């Protein structure tokens, strides 16, 4: 499932880096911290690998 916004893609990238041990888990804040807790490495990889071209900065509220 691809990310819906640039912010979501960035948060997934940070959470993925923590899952892989590239950064400390304690450095995560906000959405990336929640993603780290609730998503698998595979799911995070799918979100983080989304191409950013054409994505809005933030997802629109409905």
MARVEXVEX-240047 format. One record per atom (N, C-alpha, C, O): residue in one letter; x, y, z; residue number from 1. Coordinates in steps of 0.001 Angstrom, whole numbers, plus 500000, padded with zeros to 6 digits. Example, Ala and Ser with C-alpha at 12.3 -4.5 7.8 and 13.67 -1.06 7.14 Angstrom:
<'A', <513190, 494310, 507800>, 1>
<'A', <512300, 495500, 507800>, 1>
<'A', <513200, 496700, 507800>, 1>
<'A', <514236, 496681, 508465>, 1>
<'S', <512850, 497750, 507080>, 2>
<'S', <513670, 498940, 507140>, 2>
<'S', <512900, 500030, 507870>, 2>
<'S', <513409, 501138, 508039>, 2>
This chain:
<'X', <500846, 498826, 500000>, 1>
<'X', <500000, 500000, 500000>, 1>
<'X', <500894, 501241, 500000>, 1>
<'X', <501733, 501384, 500890>, 1>
<'X', <500741, 502119, 499051>, 2>
<'X', <501596, 503303, 498976>, 2>
<'X', <501181, 504384, 499970>, 2>
<'X', <500032, 504441, 500408>, 2>
<'X', <502142, 505237, 500314>, 3>
<'X', <501867, 506379, 501181>, 3>
<'X', <500940, 507349, 500473>, 3>
<'X', <500964, 507443, 499246>, 3>
<'X', <500127, 508069, 501227>, 4>
<'X', <499166, 509013, 500662>, 4>
<'X', <499684, 510454, 500673>, 4>
<'X', <499080, 511334, 500060>, 4>
<'X', <500813, 510700, 501377>, 5>
<'X', <501377, 512044, 501425>, 5>
<'X', <502884, 511961, 501655>, 5>
<'X', <503416, 510921, 502043>, 5>
<'X', <503552, 513083, 501407>, 6>
<'X', <505001, 513137, 501639>, 6>
<'X', <505313, 512963, 503120>, 6>
<'X', <506295, 512310, 503474>, 6>
<'X', <504491, 513539, 503983>, 7>
<'X', <504706, 513438, 505417>, 7>
<'X', <504610, 511977, 505881>, 7>
<'X', <505401, 511531, 506712>, 7>
<'X', <503647, 511250, 505344>, 8>
<'X', <503472, 509841, 505687>, 8>
<'X', <504661, 509021, 505197>, 8>
<'X', <505118, 508116, 505896>, 8>
<'X', <505158, 509325, 504022>, 9>
<'X', <506306, 508615, 503460>, 9>
<'X', <507557, 508863, 504301>, 9>
<'X', <508332, 507938, 504543>, 9>
<'X', <507759, 510098, 504745>, 10>
<'X', <508909, 510437, 505585>, 10>
<'X', <508835, 509731, 506938>, 10>
<'X', <509838, 509205, 507421>, 10>
<'X', <507654, 509720, 507547>, 11>
<'X', <507468, 509068, 508839>, 11>
<'X', <507739, 507568, 508724>, 11>
<'X', <508357, 506978, 509610>, 11>
<'X', <507288, 506964, 507656>, 12>
<'X', <507527, 505534, 507435>, 12>
<'X', <509022, 505270, 507264>, 12>
<'X', <509529, 504259, 507750>, 12>
<'X', <509720, 506156, 506590>, 13>
<'X', <511160, 506014, 506412>, 13>
<'X', <511898, 506066, 507731>, 13>
<'X', <512827, 505289, 507949>, 13>
<'X', <511504, 506965, 508612>, 14>
<'X', <512133, 507072, 509929>, 14>
<'X', <511854, 505821, 510763>, 14>
<'X', <512755, 505290, 511412>, 14>
<'X', <510608, 505352, 510744>, 15>
<'X', <510248, 504150, 511496>, 15>
<'X', <510992, 502928, 510957>, 15>
<'X', <511423, 502070, 511727>, 15>
<'X', <511140, 502854, 509651>, 16>
<'X', <511859, 501742, 509032>, 16>
<'X', <513332, 501763, 509441>, 16>
<'X', <513914, 500715, 509721>, 16>
<'X', <513926, 502937, 509474>, 17>
<'X', <515323, 503061, 509893>, 17>
<'X', <515499, 502572, 511329>, 17>
<'X', <516500, 501931, 511648>, 17>
<'X', <514531, 502871, 512193>, 18>
<'X', <514598, 502412, 513576>, 18>
<'X', <514435, 500893, 513658>, 18>
<'X', <515135, 500236, 514429>, 18>
<'X', <513518, 500334, 512872>, 19>
<'X', <513325, 498873, 512856>, 19>
<'X', <514603, 498159, 512429>, 19>
<'X', <514932, 497088, 512939>, 19>
<'X', <515315, 498766, 511490>, 20>
<'X', <516544, 498150, 510982>, 20>
<'X', <517751, 498439, 511862>, 20>
<'X', <518824, 497875, 511647>, 20>
<'X', <517587, 499315, 512854>, 21>
<'X', <518679, 499622, 513771>, 21>
<'X', <519601, 500736, 513305>, 21>
<'X', <520670, 500934, 513881>, 21>
<'X', <519203, 501464, 512271>, 22>
<'X', <520022, 502560, 511767>, 22>
<'X', <519946, 503786, 512677>, 22>
<'X', <520913, 504539, 512787>, 22>
<'X', <518804, 503985, 513326>, 23>
<'X', <518656, 505049, 514305>, 23>
<'X', <518044, 504440, 515566>, 23>
<'X', <517494, 503339, 515530>, 23>
<'X', <518145, 505166, 516679>, 24>
<'X', <517587, 504678, 517938>, 24>
<'X', <516072, 504861, 517954>, 24>
<'X', <515540, 505847, 517442>, 24>
<'X', <515396, 503892, 518553>, 25>
<'X', <513940, 503950, 518683>, 25>
<'X', <513528, 505188, 519480>, 25>
<'X', <512468, 505761, 519227>, 25>
<'X', <514347, 505601, 520431>, 26>
<'X', <514024, 506758, 521271>, 26>
<'X', <514044, 508075, 520498>, 26>
<'X', <513544, 509083, 520997>, 26>
<'X', <514607, 508089, 519299>, 27>
<'X', <514649, 509303, 518479>, 27>
<'X', <513339, 509538, 517722>, 27>
<'X', <513125, 510624, 517183>, 27>
<'X', <512473, 508543, 517678>, 28>
<'X', <511205, 508666, 516954>, 28>
<'X', <510198, 509489, 517742>, 28>
<'X', <510127, 509395, 518968>, 28>
<'X', <509421, 510296, 517030>, 29>
<'X', <508352, 511080, 517650>, 29>
<'X', <507122, 511043, 516744>, 29>
<'X', <507237, 510801, 515543>, 29>
<'X', <505968, 511280, 517314>, 30>
<'X', <504729, 511406, 516548>, 30>
<'X', <504350, 510185, 515731>, 30>
<'X', <504339, 509059, 516229>, 30>
<'X', <504038, 510433, 514456>, 31>
<'X', <503537, 509382, 513571>, 31>
<'X', <504559, 508270, 513365>, 31>
<'X', <504190, 507098, 513280>, 31>
<'X', <505832, 508623, 513285>, 32>
<'X', <506842, 507590, 513063>, 32>
<'X', <506919, 506628, 514245>, 32>
<'X', <507160, 505436, 514060>, 32>
<'X', <506715, 507139, 515452>, 33>
<'X', <506723, 506290, 516649>, 33>
<'X', <505545, 505314, 516623>, 33>
<'X', <505698, 504137, 516950>, 33>
<'X', <504374, 505811, 516234>, 34>
<'X', <503188, 504953, 516132>, 34>
<'X', <503355, 503912, 515029>, 34>
<'X', <502979, 502753, 515204>, 34>
<'X', <503920, 504326, 513889>, 35>
<'X', <504159, 503389, 512790>, 35>
<'X', <505134, 502292, 513216>, 35>
<'X', <504956, 501127, 512863>, 35>
<'X', <506150, 502662, 513965>, 36>
<'X', <507138, 501699, 514444>, 36>
<'X', <506466, 500605, 515271>, 36>
<'X', <506774, 499422, 515132>, 36>
<'X', <505542, 501025, 516134>, 37>
<'X', <504854, 500088, 517028>, 37>
<'X', <503858, 499197, 516291>, 37>
<'X', <503735, 498013, 516606>, 37>
<'X', <503144, 499759, 515308>, 38>
<'X', <502001, 499051, 514738>, 38>
<'X', <502235, 498370, 513392>, 38>
<'X', <501385, 497599, 512946>, 38>
<'X', <503366, 498632, 512732>, 39>
<'X', <503564, 498102, 511388>, 39>
<'X', <504787, 497193, 511312>, 39>
<'X', <505748, 497359, 512063>, 39>
<'X', <504732, 496237, 510398>, 40>
<'X', <505865, 495345, 510175>, 40>
<'X', <506916, 496044, 509313>, 40>
<'X', <506644, 497079, 508703>, 40>
<'X', <508103, 495474, 509270>, 41>
<'X', <509166, 496045, 508446>, 41>
<'X', <508770, 496059, 506971>, 41>
<'X', <509091, 497000, 506245>, 41>
<'X', <508075, 495013, 506534>, 42>
<'X', <507636, 494935, 505143>, 42>
<'X', <506641, 496052, 504816>, 42>
<'X', <506744, 496688, 503767>, 42>
<'X', <505679, 496291, 505714>, 43>
<'X', <504700, 497353, 505502>, 43>
<'X', <505383, 498720, 505463>, 43>
<'X', <505064, 499558, 504620>, 43>
<'X', <506319, 498933, 506380>, 44>
<'X', <507044, 500199, 506420>, 44>
<'X', <507854, 500400, 505146>, 44>
<'X', <507939, 501512, 504624>, 44>
<'X', <508444, 499325, 504651>, 45>
<'X', <509227, 499414, 503415>, 45>
<'X', <508343, 499829, 502243>, 45>
<'X', <508762, 500623, 501401>, 45>
<'X', <507123, 499296, 502184>, 46>
<'X', <506189, 499653, 501112>, 46>
<'X', <505819, 501141, 501179>, 46>
<'X', <505771, 501815, 500150>, 46>
<'X', <505561, 501648, 502379>, 47>
<'X', <505226, 503058, 502537>, 47>
<'X', <506424, 503939, 502211>, 47>
<'X', <506295, 504931, 501494>, 47>
<'X', <507584, 503576, 502735>, 48>
<'X', <508782, 504405, 502569>, 48>
<'X', <509272, 504436, 501126>, 48>
<'X', <509889, 505416, 500708>, 48>
<'X', <509011, 503389, 500366>, 49>
<'X', <509507, 503327, 498989>, 49>
<'X', <508577, 503998, 497983>, 49>
<'X', <508862, 503997, 496785>, 49>
<'X', <507469, 504571, 498451>, 50>
<'X', <506547, 505293, 497582>, 50>
<'X', <507262, 506481, 496941>, 50>
<'X', <507971, 507226, 497618>, 50>
<'X', <507074, 506651, 495654>, 51>
<'X', <507646, 507807, 494962>, 51>
<'X', <506959, 509069, 495464>, 51>
<'X', <505736, 509089, 495608>, 51>
<'X', <507724, 510120, 495732>, 52>
<'X', <507181, 511347, 496310>, 52>
<'X', <506607, 512304, 495268>, 52>
<'X', <505829, 513195, 495608>, 52>
<'X', <506978, 512130, 494025>, 53>
<'X', <506501, 513036, 492985>, 53>
<'X', <504976, 512941, 492871>, 53>
<'X', <504422, 511854, 492705>, 53>
<'X', <504326, 514068, 492961>, 54>
<'X', <502878, 514124, 492823>, 54>
<'X', <502103, 513937, 494116>, 54>
<'X', <500882, 514090, 494121>, 54>
<'X', <502775, 513610, 495210>, 55>
<'X', <502082, 513447, 496483>, 55>
<'X', <501883, 514811, 497141>, 55>
<'X', <502746, 515681, 497024>, 55>
<'X', <500761, 515011, 497828>, 56>
<'X', <500593, 516253, 498584>, 56>
<'X', <501514, 516233, 499813>, 56>
<'X', <501939, 515163, 500249>, 56>
<'X', <501818, 517390, 500361>, 57>
<'X', <502678, 517457, 501552>, 57>
<'X', <502009, 516735, 502720>, 57>
<'X', <502651, 515974, 503444>, 57>
<'X', <500707, 516986, 502892>, 58>
<'X', <499929, 516332, 503956>, 58>
<'X', <498636, 515809, 503360>, 58>
<'X', <498105, 516372, 502403>, 58>
<'X', <498142, 514736, 503929>, 59>
<'X', <496897, 514150, 503475>, 59>
<'X', <495736, 515085, 503831>, 59>
<'X', <495696, 515633, 504933>, 59>
<'X', <494800, 515267, 502908>, 60>
<'X', <493651, 516124, 503160>, 60>
<'X', <492664, 515436, 504091>, 60>
<'X', <492426, 514233, 503977>, 60>
<'X', <492093, 516203, 505011>, 61>
<'X', <491058, 515700, 505904>, 61>
<'X', <489735, 515618, 505156>, 61>
<'X', <489436, 516470, 504319>, 61>
<'X', <488951, 514607, 505453>, 62>
<'X', <487643, 514468, 504793>, 62>
<'X', <486542, 514800, 505750>, 62>
<'X', <485368, 514742, 505383>, 62>
